Each structure stands twice: as C-alpha cells, then as structure tokens.
C-alpha cells in the first residue's frame, strides 16, 4: 500500500504541478527583487541635500518648507523636489530638498546658488546697490517661455520669500517683496554695508511646467565702499537676542537628515508664548560658509495659537560639511526677533 504522502506526490504530478525546485527558484527571484527595492528606498532617504532646492521642492523630513537645499555652486538652486509637508501629517511644515521626503522644502537642505533652474530665471538689471541707505531692488522671475511669471502659490502666507546675506554671512535680511501686475517685484532692503551680497528668491509657480514645485534662485550684487569682513564666530550651542536665550542641540552630518532642537528661554524661565509668524512658530535660515548655500527650515511643531515654545524641533538635511551660520526668527508680543549663531556640520 502506498502511504498518504506518496499519494499526494502522485496527485501533484498528475495535475501538472511544477517541481519543488522550480517553485523555490521563483521565490529566490522575488526575494532578490525585494532586496533591490529595499536598497533603492534607503538610497532615496539618504540622498544628499546639496543639489536639491525644499524649496527647491518641499520635501524631506518634517519641518522643512519653502527653503533651499545645499547644492554645489552653479547647480540648480532649487533643491530636491518633493519636500513639502509630510503627507498625512497635518501641522508639519514641508521639507523640500530631497525627493520623496515630504516636509523638507527645497531650501530645507541648502542651495539656491543658481540664477536659472528648469527654465525659471531670476532676472534683474541691477548689479550695484548704494551703501548705508534703504533701497528697492527690482527683479522678475521669468518662466520657460521667457515671459515674467505672475501667478505664484502662497507658501508660508507669501508668494515669494526673499533673502539677502553678505559674503561674510552678516547682514541677514528675510523679506517679502511686492509684485506689480506685469510681474516686476520690488524688494525693500534696509541699509546694506559695502561688500558682495547674494540675494535669493524662493517661489512656487501656480501654473506652467513648474506648477507646485518650489524653486530657489539667487543673484549677487555689489555694494561699493570699503568692505570690512567680519570673521565668522566659532560654533556654539547658545546665543542671546533681545533678552531671550536660544539654545540649539543636535549633531548634524552632511547628507543625513537629523533633528535640531531649539529651546527658547528668558530670565531663566522657559518661553511658552511664541506667536505664529508666517504660519510657523519659527523660521531657521542656515547659510554655508564659503559658497553661501542656503537652507530654510520650519519646526514641525503644530501651531496652536500664541502658546508656542519653549522647545521647537527642526529637521535639517545639509549637503555640505563645515560651518553654517544659523539665523532663527521667532515672534513674541508682535515683535520678530532674529538670533544668530554658528553650527558645525560633520
């Protein structure tokens, strides 16, 4: 008599079932494919920020929104598309800069060093600005068709964010220019010190081939006069501004997303009355020493009225090692404060 197992083997053979060895080979192929997909996923998550724009596009770890990704000089300055607010995570500002990393804005990783990217161009006929006086800087953003773009999406309540920084990383300004009907913008800069300045424009087209993709572009201008360059302050974990103490904690490594926690106190007591400023409890611009790649970050802390603080956590994905100058803006009692300190990226 045949055993039950022998009968089952016979039945399988009669039904034309494939031999066990063939079935196992198929599993091995599927297993190999799974490994390839897993490795590809890890590669995307660890892609260096430099070369992308958060606000190149808003993607990446939570908390990076309209912003800039660190990219090499001359590379597209918008950052890695895809870093807008993390899907399904309300209240977490976008982090552009790394594809697929929603929440990190293009400017979140650090770049903005190109004048043109994907057909969009930061145009201006002004290459020199006067020193020691307020001045209006005119410019346009032209699209792939060569005409001025006039339809922009609002990011952090504004259609365009404008930044100015001198070559020694002093004189930081964060502005929101006005646009005329013909697409001409006017950025009202406060008095500039003599030297070389880089001006950045972060925007998201509302129509056209770049619709919904944040881009950060920049140009340089010269302010005539004797330029007394200031040495970059050494890296530190604390600084003060207007009576507030700002402490920064976190270990940053180039090309790797990492948390950066900022704690604000006053007179030794934690501050819990931060007010929303441009839809966020704080804005953190970080500029790389040397090429001035710019990253702009926002905390992923949800905004709930005038009760922000004392701790705010940002996610940074910076593509270059070295010293970066950080400018933190936060608001209390209707006044915006700007604290500055140097951070080191390994």
ZATI-573145 format. One record per residue (C-alpha): residue number from 0; z, y, x. Coordinates in steps of 0.1 Angstrom, whole numbers. Example, Ala and Ser with C-alpha at 12.3 -4.5 7.8 and 13.67 -1.06 7.14 Angstrom:
REM residues 2
pt pos 0 w 78 v -45 u 123 $
pt pos 1 w 71 v -11 u 137 $
//
This chain:
REM residues 346
pt pos 0 w 0 v 0 u 0 $
pt pos 1 w -7 v 35 u 12 $
pt pos 2 w 21 v 60 u 15 $
pt pos 3 w 23 v 92 u -6 $
pt pos 4 w 13 v 113 u 25 $
pt pos 5 w -17 v 91 u 32 $
pt pos 6 w -28 v 95 u -4 $
pt pos 7 w -25 v 133 u -2 $
pt pos 8 w -46 v 133 u 30 $
pt pos 9 w -72 v 113 u 13 $
pt pos 10 w -73 v 136 u -17 $
pt pos 11 w -77 v 166 u 5 $
pt pos 12 w -106 v 150 u 24 $
pt pos 13 w -123 v 141 u -9 $
pt pos 14 w -120 v 177 u -22 $
pt pos 15 w -137 v 190 u 10 $
pt pos 16 w -106 v 209 u 22 $
pt pos 17 w -111 v 223 u 58 $
pt pos 18 w -93 v 205 u 86 $
pt pos 19 w -59 v 219 u 95 $
pt pos 20 w -72 v 231 u 129 $
pt pos 21 w -98 v 254 u 112 $
pt pos 22 w -72 v 268 u 89 $
pt pos 23 w -49 v 276 u 119 $
pt pos 24 w -77 v 293 u 138 $
pt pos 25 w -82 v 317 u 108 $
pt pos 26 w -46 v 326 u 109 $
pt pos 27 w -48 v 334 u 145 $
pt pos 28 w -77 v 358 u 139 $
pt pos 29 w -57 v 375 u 112 $
pt pos 30 w -27 v 377 u 134 $
pt pos 31 w -48 v 393 u 162 $
pt pos 32 w -62 v 419 u 139 $
pt pos 33 w -27 v 428 u 127 $
pt pos 34 w -17 v 434 u 163 $
pt pos 35 w -47 v 456 u 169 $
pt pos 36 w -38 v 477 u 137 $
pt pos 37 w -2 v 479 u 148 $
pt pos 38 w -11 v 492 u 182 $
pt pos 39 w -35 v 517 u 167 $
pt pos 40 w -8 v 530 u 144 $
pt pos 41 w 16 v 535 u 173 $
pt pos 42 w -11 v 554 u 193 $
pt pos 43 w -16 v 578 u 164 $
pt pos 44 w 21 v 585 u 161 $
pt pos 45 w 24 v 592 u 198 $
pt pos 46 w -7 v 613 u 202 $
pt pos 47 w 0 v 644 u 224 $
pt pos 48 w 1 v 676 u 205 $
pt pos 49 w -18 v 696 u 231 $
pt pos 50 w -53 v 697 u 219 $
pt pos 51 w -44 v 699 u 183 $
pt pos 52 w -39 v 730 u 164 $
pt pos 53 w -1 v 723 u 130 $
pt pos 54 w -15 v 748 u 123 $
pt pos 55 w -43 v 736 u 136 $
pt pos 56 w -37 v 715 u 107 $
pt pos 57 w -2 v 710 u 92 $
pt pos 58 w 7 v 675 u 100 $
pt pos 59 w 32 v 656 u 121 $
pt pos 60 w 69 v 652 u 119 $
pt pos 61 w 85 v 672 u 91 $
pt pos 62 w 92 v 708 u 97 $
pt pos 63 w 61 v 720 u 115 $
pt pos 64 w 39 v 741 u 94 $
pt pos 65 w 15 v 769 u 100 $
pt pos 66 w 15 v 768 u 136 $
pt pos 67 w -1 v 759 u 168 $
pt pos 68 w -4 v 728 u 188 $
pt pos 69 w -3 v 728 u 225 $
pt pos 70 w -38 v 723 u 238 $
pt pos 71 w -55 v 728 u 271 $
pt pos 72 w -70 v 762 u 278 $
pt pos 73 w -104 v 765 u 263 $
pt pos 74 w -98 v 736 u 239 $
pt pos 75 w -100 v 741 u 202 $
pt pos 76 w -70 v 761 u 193 $
pt pos 77 w -61 v 749 u 160 $
pt pos 78 w -41 v 719 u 165 $
pt pos 79 w -42 v 684 u 151 $
pt pos 80 w -53 v 684 u 115 $
pt pos 81 w -31 v 666 u 91 $
pt pos 82 w 3 v 680 u 98 $
pt pos 83 w 11 v 696 u 66 $
pt pos 84 w 42 v 690 u 46 $
pt pos 85 w 50 v 653 u 46 $
pt pos 86 w 36 v 636 u 15 $
pt pos 87 w 63 v 627 u -9 $
pt pos 88 w 89 v 647 u 9 $
pt pos 89 w 94 v 679 u -11 $
pt pos 90 w 110 v 708 u 7 $
pt pos 91 w 98 v 696 u 41 $
pt pos 92 w 75 v 722 u 56 $
pt pos 93 w 43 v 709 u 71 $
pt pos 94 w 39 v 699 u 108 $
pt pos 95 w 4 v 703 u 118 $
pt pos 96 w -9 v 693 u 152 $
pt pos 97 w -11 v 655 u 151 $
pt pos 98 w -34 v 637 u 128 $
pt pos 99 w -16 v 618 u 102 $
pt pos 100 w 17 v 634 u 109 $
pt pos 101 w 22 v 654 u 78 $
pt pos 102 w 46 v 682 u 80 $
pt pos 103 w 36 v 694 u 115 $
pt pos 104 w 14 v 724 u 114 $
pt pos 105 w -13 v 730 u 139 $
pt pos 106 w 9 v 754 u 155 $
pt pos 107 w 36 v 729 u 155 $
pt pos 108 w 25 v 712 u 186 $
pt pos 109 w 14 v 741 u 206 $
pt pos 110 w -21 v 755 u 213 $
pt pos 111 w -41 v 784 u 199 $
pt pos 112 w -58 v 791 u 232 $
pt pos 113 w -95 v 792 u 220 $
pt pos 114 w -114 v 821 u 203 $
pt pos 115 w -135 v 797 u 183 $
pt pos 116 w -130 v 763 u 167 $
pt pos 117 w -151 v 742 u 143 $
pt pos 118 w -174 v 772 u 136 $
pt pos 119 w -145 v 796 u 129 $
pt pos 120 w -142 v 826 u 152 $
pt pos 121 w -115 v 853 u 158 $
pt pos 122 w -137 v 884 u 163 $
pt pos 123 w -127 v 919 u 175 $
pt pos 124 w -145 v 947 u 194 $
pt pos 125 w -111 v 959 u 206 $
pt pos 126 w -102 v 948 u 241 $
pt pos 127 w -78 v 975 u 251 $
pt pos 128 w -48 v 989 u 233 $
pt pos 129 w -27 v 1020 u 242 $
pt pos 130 w 8 v 1016 u 255 $
pt pos 131 w 41 v 1029 u 241 $
pt pos 132 w 29 v 1036 u 206 $
pt pos 133 w 23 v 1018 u 173 $
pt pos 134 w -13 v 1008 u 169 $
pt pos 135 w -35 v 990 u 144 $
pt pos 136 w -56 v 961 u 158 $
pt pos 137 w -88 v 954 u 137 $
pt pos 138 w -103 v 920 u 136 $
pt pos 139 w -122 v 895 u 114 $
pt pos 140 w -123 v 857 u 110 $
pt pos 141 w -159 v 846 u 107 $
pt pos 142 w -169 v 812 u 94 $
pt pos 143 w -196 v 787 u 104 $
pt pos 144 w -222 v 809 u 86 $
pt pos 145 w -214 v 838 u 108 $
pt pos 146 w -200 v 859 u 80 $
pt pos 147 w -164 v 872 u 76 $
pt pos 148 w -142 v 848 u 57 $
pt pos 149 w -124 v 865 u 27 $
pt pos 150 w -108 v 835 u 9 $
pt pos 151 w -77 v 821 u 26 $
pt pos 152 w -50 v 798 u 13 $
pt pos 153 w -14 v 811 u 14 $
pt pos 154 w 8 v 794 u 39 $
pt pos 155 w 45 v 803 u 40 $
pt pos 156 w 36 v 830 u 14 $
pt pos 157 w 10 v 847 u 36 $
pt pos 158 w -28 v 843 u 40 $
pt pos 159 w -26 v 849 u 78 $
pt pos 160 w 1 v 849 u 104 $
pt pos 161 w -4 v 870 u 135 $
pt pos 162 w 15 v 867 u 168 $
pt pos 163 w 15 v 888 u 199 $
pt pos 164 w 30 v 879 u 233 $
pt pos 165 w 27 v 894 u 268 $
pt pos 166 w 18 v 873 u 298 $
pt pos 167 w 54 v 872 u 310 $
pt pos 168 w 65 v 859 u 275 $
pt pos 169 w 82 v 892 u 265 $
pt pos 170 w 75 v 915 u 236 $
pt pos 171 w 71 v 888 u 209 $
pt pos 172 w 58 v 900 u 176 $
pt pos 173 w 52 v 880 u 144 $
pt pos 174 w 31 v 900 u 118 $
pt pos 175 w 13 v 896 u 85 $
pt pos 176 w -18 v 918 u 86 $
pt pos 177 w -36 v 932 u 55 $
pt pos 178 w -72 v 923 u 47 $
pt pos 179 w -98 v 946 u 33 $
pt pos 180 w -124 v 934 u 7 $
pt pos 181 w -150 v 930 u 34 $
pt pos 182 w -128 v 906 u 54 $
pt pos 183 w -116 v 931 u 80 $
pt pos 184 w -79 v 926 u 89 $
pt pos 185 w -56 v 953 u 104 $
pt pos 186 w -26 v 941 u 124 $
pt pos 187 w 0 v 968 u 127 $
pt pos 188 w 15 v 963 u 162 $
pt pos 189 w 46 v 981 u 174 $
pt pos 190 w 46 v 998 u 208 $
pt pos 191 w 33 v 975 u 235 $
pt pos 192 w 43 v 975 u 271 $
pt pos 193 w 15 v 976 u 298 $
pt pos 194 w 1 v 943 u 307 $
pt pos 195 w -20 v 914 u 294 $
pt pos 196 w -13 v 903 u 258 $
pt pos 197 w -25 v 873 u 239 $
pt pos 198 w -30 v 878 u 201 $
pt pos 199 w -30 v 847 u 178 $
pt pos 200 w -43 v 843 u 142 $
pt pos 201 w -31 v 813 u 122 $
pt pos 202 w -50 v 808 u 89 $
pt pos 203 w -62 v 782 u 64 $
pt pos 204 w -96 v 787 u 47 $
pt pos 205 w -96 v 783 u 10 $
pt pos 206 w -133 v 774 u 8 $
pt pos 207 w -161 v 762 u 30 $
pt pos 208 w -161 v 733 u 56 $
pt pos 209 w -127 v 742 u 69 $
pt pos 210 w -110 v 743 u 35 $
pt pos 211 w -74 v 733 u 36 $
pt pos 212 w -74 v 729 u 74 $
pt pos 213 w -51 v 752 u 93 $
pt pos 214 w -66 v 768 u 124 $
pt pos 215 w -50 v 789 u 152 $
pt pos 216 w -73 v 810 u 173 $
pt pos 217 w -65 v 838 u 199 $
pt pos 218 w -79 v 866 u 220 $
pt pos 219 w -65 v 887 u 248 $
pt pos 220 w -62 v 924 u 251 $
pt pos 221 w -51 v 947 u 280 $
pt pos 222 w -26 v 975 u 277 $
pt pos 223 w -32 v 999 u 306 $
pt pos 224 w -4 v 1011 u 328 $
pt pos 225 w 20 v 997 u 353 $
pt pos 226 w 29 v 962 u 342 $
pt pos 227 w 64 v 952 u 354 $
pt pos 228 w 65 v 915 u 348 $
pt pos 229 w 99 v 901 u 339 $
pt pos 230 w 110 v 867 u 354 $
pt pos 231 w 114 v 840 u 328 $
pt pos 232 w 151 v 834 u 321 $
pt pos 233 w 164 v 800 u 331 $
pt pos 234 w 166 v 773 u 304 $
pt pos 235 w 198 v 775 u 283 $
pt pos 236 w 213 v 760 u 252 $
pt pos 237 w 227 v 792 u 237 $
pt pos 238 w 219 v 828 u 232 $
pt pos 239 w 231 v 857 u 211 $
pt pos 240 w 214 v 883 u 188 $
pt pos 241 w 229 v 910 u 165 $
pt pos 242 w 264 v 893 u 168 $
pt pos 243 w 251 v 858 u 160 $
pt pos 244 w 253 v 829 u 184 $
pt pos 245 w 224 v 805 u 184 $
pt pos 246 w 229 v 770 u 199 $
pt pos 247 w 200 v 746 u 205 $
pt pos 248 w 204 v 709 u 210 $
pt pos 249 w 177 v 683 u 217 $
pt pos 250 w 158 v 665 u 245 $
pt pos 251 w 121 v 674 u 245 $
pt pos 252 w 94 v 653 u 262 $
pt pos 253 w 58 v 662 u 263 $
pt pos 254 w 36 v 643 u 239 $
pt pos 255 w 66 v 628 u 220 $
pt pos 256 w 79 v 642 u 187 $
pt pos 257 w 116 v 649 u 189 $
pt pos 258 w 143 v 667 u 168 $
pt pos 259 w 155 v 701 u 179 $
pt pos 260 w 187 v 712 u 161 $
pt pos 261 w 196 v 749 u 159 $
pt pos 262 w 232 v 759 u 149 $
pt pos 263 w 240 v 795 u 140 $
pt pos 264 w 275 v 809 u 141 $
pt pos 265 w 291 v 844 u 140 $
pt pos 266 w 326 v 853 u 153 $
pt pos 267 w 332 v 816 u 160 $
pt pos 268 w 325 v 806 u 124 $
pt pos 269 w 295 v 787 u 110 $
pt pos 270 w 269 v 808 u 92 $
pt pos 271 w 261 v 795 u 57 $
pt pos 272 w 244 v 825 u 42 $
pt pos 273 w 210 v 823 u 57 $
pt pos 274 w 184 v 836 u 33 $
pt pos 275 w 148 v 823 u 28 $
pt pos 276 w 124 v 842 u 49 $
pt pos 277 w 87 v 834 u 41 $
pt pos 278 w 98 v 803 u 22 $
pt pos 279 w 120 v 789 u 50 $
pt pos 280 w 155 v 794 u 65 $
pt pos 281 w 140 v 800 u 99 $
pt pos 282 w 108 v 802 u 120 $
pt pos 283 w 107 v 790 u 155 $
pt pos 284 w 78 v 800 u 178 $
pt pos 285 w 76 v 784 u 212 $
pt pos 286 w 53 v 796 u 239 $
pt pos 287 w 44 v 777 u 270 $
pt pos 288 w 49 v 794 u 304 $
pt pos 289 w 16 v 799 u 321 $
pt pos 290 w -12 v 793 u 295 $
pt pos 291 w 8 v 806 u 266 $
pt pos 292 w 0 v 777 u 243 $
pt pos 293 w 19 v 785 u 210 $
pt pos 294 w 37 v 762 u 187 $
pt pos 295 w 52 v 775 u 154 $
pt pos 296 w 78 v 753 u 137 $
pt pos 297 w 99 v 754 u 105 $
pt pos 298 w 131 v 734 u 97 $
pt pos 299 w 127 v 705 u 73 $
pt pos 300 w 159 v 716 u 56 $
pt pos 301 w 151 v 722 u 19 $
pt pos 302 w 155 v 759 u 8 $
pt pos 303 w 182 v 763 u -19 $
pt pos 304 w 190 v 799 u -24 $
pt pos 305 w 209 v 822 u 0 $
pt pos 306 w 230 v 793 u 14 $
pt pos 307 w 212 v 781 u 45 $
pt pos 308 w 229 v 770 u 77 $
pt pos 309 w 247 v 765 u 99 $
pt pos 310 w 225 v 737 u 112 $
pt pos 311 w 187 v 735 u 110 $
pt pos 312 w 167 v 707 u 124 $
pt pos 313 w 131 v 711 u 136 $
pt pos 314 w 107 v 685 u 149 $
pt pos 315 w 87 v 695 u 180 $
pt pos 316 w 57 v 678 u 194 $
pt pos 317 w 47 v 697 u 225 $
pt pos 318 w 19 v 685 u 247 $
pt pos 319 w 28 v 702 u 280 $
pt pos 320 w 58 v 697 u 302 $
pt pos 321 w 76 v 727 u 317 $
pt pos 322 w 93 v 758 u 304 $
pt pos 323 w 87 v 771 u 270 $
pt pos 324 w 101 v 804 u 256 $
pt pos 325 w 115 v 800 u 221 $
pt pos 326 w 118 v 827 u 195 $
pt pos 327 w 139 v 820 u 165 $
pt pos 328 w 137 v 842 u 134 $
pt pos 329 w 162 v 840 u 106 $
pt pos 330 w 174 v 863 u 78 $
pt pos 331 w 208 v 874 u 65 $
pt pos 332 w 216 v 903 u 42 $
pt pos 333 w 179 v 912 u 40 $
pt pos 334 w 176 v 917 u 78 $
pt pos 335 w 154 v 895 u 100 $
pt pos 336 w 170 v 886 u 134 $
pt pos 337 w 150 v 873 u 164 $
pt pos 338 w 168 v 853 u 191 $
pt pos 339 w 151 v 842 u 223 $
pt pos 340 w 159 v 815 u 249 $
pt pos 341 w 141 v 792 u 273 $
pt pos 342 w 138 v 755 u 267 $
pt pos 343 w 127 v 728 u 291 $
pt pos 344 w 102 v 700 u 282 $
pt pos 345 w 102 v 670 u 304 $
//
